[in-house]
């Protein structure tokens, strides 16, 4: 992730200095349309999200938080 990514689920900044992939604050690429619903790894189907938020979201659609950063890729 480049720039200053913001989690689309909670709206908080993602700390890109976190390197532990199991840390809830670790930045992940969430699938807008989950694999279970036919989603792909295409860039337009990905969005920045904290690992903890991503795990809590599971296969549900994300909430209506406005993305404040487009510099995450």
C-alpha angles and dihedrals in degrees: 000000000000132000121013105320121198123205109249091210103051101015093232125129118265113234102226091191090073107102100173104100090203094057110109089227094055113120117247136175108245122204112237089203105034122230088245088063097044099275123153139206091255111138093241089059094055130086134173117263139159113254091240092051091046092052092048091049093051107165098339121112113260123260123256097271110146112238109237098186130057092171096084099103 
